[in-house]
């Protein structure tokens, strides 16, 4: 059964029951959907282009800092107003163009720490307004990352917001344990090692706190995840922990479900293919990719510059002659397109890593 066989599946942004059915299909069929952080219409287009080429679903996600950049760095952001504006504008842009690419798309916001809750509140207000008009939220899902708080507070705040989200049939992603490294200005590089590994009891507490509200939530449980790319051996991933979490919950529930949890793999950039395979087999339905696609986008420009360096030193004058114009080389549509092509290829690679392919 293809994901296209899911009743009601369509091209464009999907939310609610349909988005949840896609995640269920991914878990049942042994693949995961990569979530790519974006900062511009250009990077959104690169993700959508890869999905179109593969005829596979993709996720487009906005961080708080990426959202502010999307709206423009000149705007004030003391109350997260630029971040709210950028995320909402990006979600609307994605909604308008995604149907043209002919694939299902999930829109998502990434890593909202406690200090960023005004951003989250602003996005939810936009979701609720959109729901009132169209019967579905603007975004498919949002992530609350309260892993810096104690577990009880983390789950309690998630439950509070989840009740509000469930009223508009929206998916919540939450984190238990900490993802190490540095991402979007949040520095967890010095976190205690034990926080990098969740326990079965930690994850079960999430189930107990959120399941009575709605089934539509995913868990970013920590199994050694670190943001960024590091030398081999510097990051010790233990995906087998996810298998243990599933078995623990299955034993508690005793209802025949062998993998009750929907997991998210954070810090996917630079991860070994073997670890990715294991994680997906243990119920990971989404993996975040940012660092690798950032590099790919830049590398597209770098290679273009190296290949055309003689044409990029001035508006006039190149290897063909002193008076020859260079507009066709420095036109942003030329070099930004090279960035998109390179990023698109890296998106395709991530889809292949996660078995999100035909």
FIMITOR-87970 format. One record per residue (C-alpha): residue number from 1; x, y, z. Coordinates in nm, 2 decimals, always signed. Layout:
<sites>
NUM / X / Y / Z
...
</sites>
This chain:
<sites>
1 / +0.00 / +0.00 / +0.00
2 / +0.14 / +0.33 / -0.11
3 / +0.10 / +0.64 / +0.10
4 / -0.11 / +0.77 / -0.19
5 / -0.36 / +0.49 / -0.10
6 / -0.43 / +0.66 / +0.24
7 / -0.80 / +0.78 / +0.21
8 / -0.80 / +1.15 / +0.14
9 / -0.43 / +1.18 / +0.07
10 / -0.36 / +1.48 / -0.15
11 / -0.08 / +1.71 / -0.28
12 / -0.01 / +2.02 / -0.07
13 / +0.00 / +2.08 / +0.31
14 / -0.18 / +1.81 / +0.51
15 / -0.29 / +1.84 / +0.87
16 / -0.49 / +1.66 / +1.14
17 / -0.61 / +1.31 / +1.07
18 / -0.45 / +1.29 / +0.73
19 / -0.11 / +1.40 / +0.85
20 / -0.13 / +1.15 / +1.14
21 / -0.24 / +0.87 / +0.90
22 / +0.08 / +0.95 / +0.70
23 / +0.30 / +0.91 / +1.02
24 / +0.12 / +0.59 / +1.10
25 / +0.18 / +0.46 / +0.75
26 / +0.55 / +0.55 / +0.79
27 / +0.58 / +0.35 / +1.11
28 / +0.39 / +0.05 / +0.97
29 / +0.59 / +0.04 / +0.65
30 / +0.94 / +0.11 / +0.80
31 / +1.03 / +0.45 / +0.67
32 / +1.06 / +0.80 / +0.82
33 / +1.00 / +1.14 / +0.68
34 / +1.28 / +1.39 / +0.70
35 / +1.21 / +1.74 / +0.84
36 / +1.42 / +2.01 / +0.69
37 / +1.48 / +2.35 / +0.85
38 / +1.43 / +2.64 / +0.61
39 / +1.51 / +3.01 / +0.62
40 / +1.38 / +3.14 / +0.29
41 / +1.15 / +3.07 / +0.00
42 / +1.45 / +2.94 / -0.19
43 / +1.53 / +2.67 / +0.07
44 / +1.16 / +2.58 / +0.09
45 / +1.16 / +2.54 / -0.29
46 / +1.47 / +2.31 / -0.28
47 / +1.29 / +2.07 / -0.03
48 / +0.97 / +2.07 / -0.24
49 / +1.17 / +2.01 / -0.56
50 / +1.33 / +1.70 / -0.41
51 / +1.00 / +1.57 / -0.29
52 / +0.86 / +1.62 / -0.64
53 / +1.15 / +1.43 / -0.80
54 / +1.10 / +1.14 / -0.56
55 / +0.72 / +1.16 / -0.55
56 / +0.75 / +1.13 / -0.17
57 / +0.63 / +1.34 / +0.13
58 / +0.85 / +1.59 / +0.30
59 / +0.84 / +1.81 / +0.61
60 / +0.92 / +2.18 / +0.61
61 / +1.01 / +2.32 / +0.95
62 / +1.08 / +2.67 / +1.09
63 / +1.31 / +2.74 / +1.39
64 / +1.26 / +3.06 / +1.59
65 / +1.57 / +3.21 / +1.45
66 / +1.50 / +3.09 / +1.10
67 / +1.15 / +3.24 / +1.12
68 / +1.29 / +3.58 / +1.22
69 / +1.53 / +3.56 / +0.92
70 / +1.25 / +3.47 / +0.69
71 / +1.06 / +3.79 / +0.79
72 / +1.38 / +4.00 / +0.77
73 / +1.66 / +4.08 / +1.02
74 / +1.58 / +4.45 / +1.02
75 / +1.25 / +4.39 / +1.21
76 / +1.23 / +4.42 / +1.59
77 / +1.20 / +4.08 / +1.76
78 / +1.20 / +4.17 / +2.13
79 / +0.86 / +4.01 / +2.17
80 / +0.93 / +3.75 / +1.91
81 / +0.71 / +3.94 / +1.67
82 / +0.94 / +3.89 / +1.37
83 / +0.97 / +3.52 / +1.45
84 / +0.59 / +3.49 / +1.46
85 / +0.55 / +3.69 / +1.14
86 / +0.82 / +3.49 / +0.96
87 / +0.69 / +3.15 / +1.06
88 / +0.33 / +3.24 / +0.97
89 / +0.44 / +3.39 / +0.63
90 / +0.65 / +3.08 / +0.56
91 / +0.36 / +2.85 / +0.64
92 / +0.13 / +3.05 / +0.41
93 / +0.39 / +3.05 / +0.13
94 / +0.43 / +2.67 / +0.17
95 / +0.06 / +2.62 / +0.16
96 / +0.03 / +2.82 / -0.17
97 / +0.31 / +2.66 / -0.36
98 / +0.32 / +2.30 / -0.22
99 / +0.02 / +2.17 / -0.43
100 / +0.22 / +2.27 / -0.75
101 / +0.48 / +2.02 / -0.65
102 / +0.23 / +1.73 / -0.64
103 / +0.33 / +1.58 / -0.30
104 / +0.20 / +1.58 / +0.05
105 / +0.38 / +1.83 / +0.28
106 / +0.38 / +1.86 / +0.66
107 / +0.46 / +2.21 / +0.80
108 / +0.62 / +2.22 / +1.14
109 / +0.79 / +2.45 / +1.39
110 / +1.11 / +2.34 / +1.56
111 / +1.26 / +2.35 / +1.91
112 / +1.06 / +2.60 / +2.11
113 / +1.22 / +2.64 / +2.45
114 / +1.05 / +2.79 / +2.75
115 / +1.20 / +3.13 / +2.68
116 / +1.05 / +3.12 / +2.33
117 / +0.69 / +3.05 / +2.43
118 / +0.57 / +3.39 / +2.30
119 / +0.67 / +3.27 / +1.96
120 / +0.47 / +2.95 / +2.01
121 / +0.17 / +3.15 / +2.13
122 / +0.17 / +3.37 / +1.83
123 / +0.18 / +3.07 / +1.59
124 / -0.10 / +2.90 / +1.78
125 / -0.31 / +3.21 / +1.75
126 / -0.26 / +3.20 / +1.37
127 / -0.35 / +2.83 / +1.37
128 / -0.67 / +2.90 / +1.56
129 / -0.77 / +3.18 / +1.33
130 / -0.70 / +2.96 / +1.03
131 / -0.89 / +2.68 / +1.18
132 / -1.19 / +2.90 / +1.24
133 / -1.20 / +2.99 / +0.88
134 / -1.09 / +2.67 / +0.71
135 / -1.15 / +2.39 / +0.96
136 / -0.78 / +2.30 / +0.99
137 / -0.47 / +2.46 / +1.15
138 / -0.22 / +2.66 / +0.95
139 / +0.07 / +2.44 / +1.06
140 / +0.05 / +2.06 / +1.07
141 / +0.24 / +2.04 / +1.39
142 / +0.46 / +2.22 / +1.64
143 / +0.75 / +2.12 / +1.87
144 / +0.78 / +2.21 / +2.23
145 / +1.13 / +2.16 / +2.36
146 / +1.11 / +2.20 / +2.73
147 / +1.39 / +1.95 / +2.79
148 / +1.59 / +2.21 / +2.99
149 / +1.32 / +2.20 / +3.26
150 / +1.26 / +1.91 / +3.49
151 / +1.05 / +1.63 / +3.35
152 / +0.74 / +1.70 / +3.55
153 / +0.73 / +2.06 / +3.44
154 / +0.81 / +1.97 / +3.08
155 / +0.52 / +1.73 / +3.06
156 / +0.28 / +1.96 / +3.24
157 / +0.35 / +2.25 / +3.01
158 / +0.32 / +2.02 / +2.70
159 / -0.01 / +1.89 / +2.83
160 / -0.14 / +2.24 / +2.88
161 / -0.05 / +2.34 / +2.52
162 / -0.16 / +2.00 / +2.38
163 / -0.51 / +2.05 / +2.50
164 / -0.53 / +2.37 / +2.30
165 / -0.37 / +2.20 / +2.00
166 / -0.60 / +1.90 / +2.02
167 / -0.90 / +2.13 / +1.99
168 / -0.78 / +2.22 / +1.63
169 / -0.67 / +1.86 / +1.55
170 / -0.29 / +1.95 / +1.55
171 / +0.01 / +1.73 / +1.62
172 / +0.25 / +1.80 / +1.90
173 / +0.62 / +1.70 / +1.90
174 / +0.79 / +1.71 / +2.24
175 / +1.14 / +1.63 / +2.37
176 / +1.23 / +1.43 / +2.67
177 / +1.60 / +1.44 / +2.75
178 / +1.84 / +1.68 / +2.58
179 / +1.98 / +1.69 / +2.23
180 / +2.35 / +1.80 / +2.27
181 / +2.55 / +2.04 / +2.06
182 / +2.46 / +2.39 / +1.94
183 / +2.15 / +2.46 / +1.72
184 / +1.99 / +2.80 / +1.63
185 / +2.16 / +2.98 / +1.92
186 / +2.08 / +2.71 / +2.19
187 / +2.40 / +2.57 / +2.33
188 / +2.37 / +2.23 / +2.49
189 / +2.74 / +2.14 / +2.43
190 / +2.82 / +2.12 / +2.80
191 / +2.51 / +1.92 / +2.91
192 / +2.56 / +1.63 / +3.15
193 / +2.61 / +1.30 / +2.96
194 / +2.32 / +1.13 / +3.14
195 / +2.08 / +1.39 / +3.00
196 / +2.17 / +1.27 / +2.65
197 / +2.00 / +0.93 / +2.72
198 / +1.64 / +0.90 / +2.82
199 / +1.51 / +0.61 / +3.02
200 / +1.20 / +0.39 / +2.97
201 / +1.04 / +0.55 / +3.27
202 / +1.10 / +0.90 / +3.13
203 / +0.92 / +0.82 / +2.81
204 / +0.64 / +0.63 / +2.98
205 / +0.57 / +0.94 / +3.18
206 / +0.52 / +1.13 / +2.86
207 / +0.27 / +0.87 / +2.74
208 / +0.08 / +0.89 / +3.07
209 / +0.07 / +1.27 / +3.05
210 / -0.03 / +1.32 / +2.69
211 / -0.22 / +1.01 / +2.57
212 / -0.54 / +1.10 / +2.76
213 / -0.55 / +1.43 / +2.56
214 / -0.49 / +1.29 / +2.20
215 / -0.30 / +1.02 / +2.02
216 / -0.15 / +1.28 / +1.79
217 / +0.20 / +1.34 / +1.94
218 / +0.55 / +1.24 / +1.87
219 / +0.84 / +1.21 / +2.12
220 / +1.20 / +1.32 / +2.06
221 / +1.35 / +1.08 / +2.31
222 / +1.72 / +1.12 / +2.36
223 / +1.95 / +0.84 / +2.27
224 / +2.28 / +1.03 / +2.24
225 / +2.16 / +1.28 / +1.98
226 / +2.38 / +1.59 / +1.91
227 / +2.31 / +1.88 / +1.67
228 / +2.57 / +1.94 / +1.41
229 / +2.84 / +1.73 / +1.25
230 / +3.13 / +1.58 / +1.44
231 / +3.42 / +1.35 / +1.39
232 / +3.33 / +0.98 / +1.40
233 / +3.34 / +0.85 / +1.75
234 / +3.27 / +1.19 / +1.91
235 / +2.89 / +1.12 / +1.92
236 / +2.78 / +0.79 / +2.07
237 / +2.43 / +0.72 / +1.95
238 / +2.24 / +0.43 / +2.11
239 / +1.93 / +0.37 / +1.89
240 / +1.88 / +0.03 / +2.07
241 / +1.74 / +0.24 / +2.36
242 / +1.44 / +0.32 / +2.14
243 / +1.37 / -0.05 / +2.11
244 / +1.38 / -0.08 / +2.49
245 / +1.14 / +0.21 / +2.53
246 / +0.89 / +0.05 / +2.29
247 / +0.92 / -0.29 / +2.47
248 / +0.87 / -0.13 / +2.81
249 / +0.56 / +0.05 / +2.69
250 / +0.43 / -0.26 / +2.51
251 / +0.46 / -0.45 / +2.83
252 / +0.28 / -0.19 / +3.03
253 / -0.01 / -0.16 / +2.78
254 / -0.03 / -0.53 / +2.70
255 / -0.27 / -0.46 / +2.41
256 / -0.09 / -0.63 / +2.13
257 / +0.08 / -0.31 / +2.01
258 / +0.46 / -0.37 / +1.98
259 / +0.56 / -0.02 / +1.89
260 / +0.32 / +0.22 / +2.06
261 / +0.55 / +0.53 / +2.04
262 / +0.61 / +0.76 / +1.75
263 / +0.97 / +0.87 / +1.78
264 / +1.16 / +1.16 / +1.63
265 / +1.53 / +1.15 / +1.56
266 / +1.70 / +1.48 / +1.63
267 / +2.05 / +1.57 / +1.52
268 / +2.03 / +1.36 / +1.20
269 / +2.30 / +1.54 / +1.01
270 / +2.62 / +1.34 / +1.00
271 / +2.47 / +1.03 / +1.15
272 / +2.59 / +0.68 / +1.05
273 / +2.35 / +0.51 / +0.81
274 / +2.34 / +0.20 / +1.03
275 / +2.22 / +0.41 / +1.33
276 / +1.95 / +0.57 / +1.11
277 / +1.83 / +0.23 / +0.99
278 / +1.80 / +0.10 / +1.35
279 / +1.62 / +0.41 / +1.47
280 / +1.36 / +0.38 / +1.19
281 / +1.31 / +0.01 / +1.27
282 / +1.24 / +0.11 / +1.63
283 / +0.96 / +0.35 / +1.55
284 / +1.12 / +0.68 / +1.43
285 / +0.88 / +0.84 / +1.19
286 / +1.07 / +1.17 / +1.14
287 / +1.43 / +1.28 / +1.14
288 / +1.55 / +1.64 / +1.16
289 / +1.81 / +1.76 / +0.90
290 / +1.96 / +2.10 / +0.91
291 / +2.34 / +2.12 / +0.93
292 / +2.39 / +1.90 / +0.62
293 / +2.15 / +2.09 / +0.40
294 / +2.30 / +2.42 / +0.52
295 / +2.64 / +2.30 / +0.39
296 / +2.49 / +2.17 / +0.07
297 / +2.32 / +2.51 / +0.00
298 / +2.65 / +2.69 / +0.06
299 / +2.85 / +2.44 / -0.14
300 / +2.63 / +2.50 / -0.44
301 / +2.74 / +2.86 / -0.44
302 / +3.10 / +2.78 / -0.36
303 / +3.13 / +2.55 / -0.66
304 / +2.96 / +2.80 / -0.89
305 / +3.20 / +3.07 / -0.78
306 / +3.51 / +2.85 / -0.83
307 / +3.39 / +2.75 / -1.18
308 / +3.30 / +3.11 / -1.28
309 / +3.54 / +3.31 / -1.07
310 / +3.68 / +3.50 / -1.37
311 / +3.32 / +3.62 / -1.45
312 / +3.25 / +3.74 / -1.09
313 / +3.51 / +4.01 / -1.03
314 / +3.31 / +4.30 / -1.17
315 / +3.02 / +4.40 / -1.37
316 / +3.24 / +4.42 / -1.68
317 / +3.54 / +4.23 / -1.78
318 / +3.60 / +3.86 / -1.79
319 / +3.82 / +3.60 / -1.96
320 / +3.64 / +3.67 / -2.29
321 / +3.73 / +4.04 / -2.29
322 / +3.77 / +4.36 / -2.09
323 / +3.43 / +4.50 / -2.19
324 / +3.23 / +4.18 / -2.17
325 / +2.93 / +4.20 / -1.93
326 / +2.89 / +3.96 / -1.64
327 / +2.52 / +4.01 / -1.55
328 / +2.42 / +3.66 / -1.65
329 / +2.67 / +3.53 / -1.39
330 / +2.61 / +3.75 / -1.09
331 / +2.23 / +3.76 / -1.13
332 / +2.10 / +3.61 / -0.80
333 / +1.88 / +3.37 / -1.00
334 / +2.19 / +3.20 / -1.13
335 / +2.39 / +3.14 / -0.81
336 / +2.09 / +3.10 / -0.58
337 / +1.96 / +2.83 / -0.82
338 / +2.29 / +2.65 / -0.79
339 / +2.24 / +2.65 / -0.41
340 / +1.89 / +2.51 / -0.45
341 / +2.01 / +2.23 / -0.69
342 / +2.28 / +2.13 / -0.44
343 / +2.04 / +2.14 / -0.14
344 / +1.78 / +1.94 / -0.34
345 / +2.03 / +1.66 / -0.39
346 / +2.11 / +1.65 / -0.02
347 / +1.74 / +1.63 / +0.06
348 / +1.71 / +1.34 / -0.18
349 / +1.99 / +1.17 / +0.00
350 / +1.82 / +1.21 / +0.34
351 / +1.50 / +1.07 / +0.20
352 / +1.69 / +0.76 / +0.08
353 / +1.86 / +0.72 / +0.42
354 / +1.52 / +0.71 / +0.58
355 / +1.37 / +0.47 / +0.32
356 / +1.13 / +0.75 / +0.21
357 / +1.15 / +0.64 / -0.15
358 / +0.95 / +0.44 / -0.40
</sites>
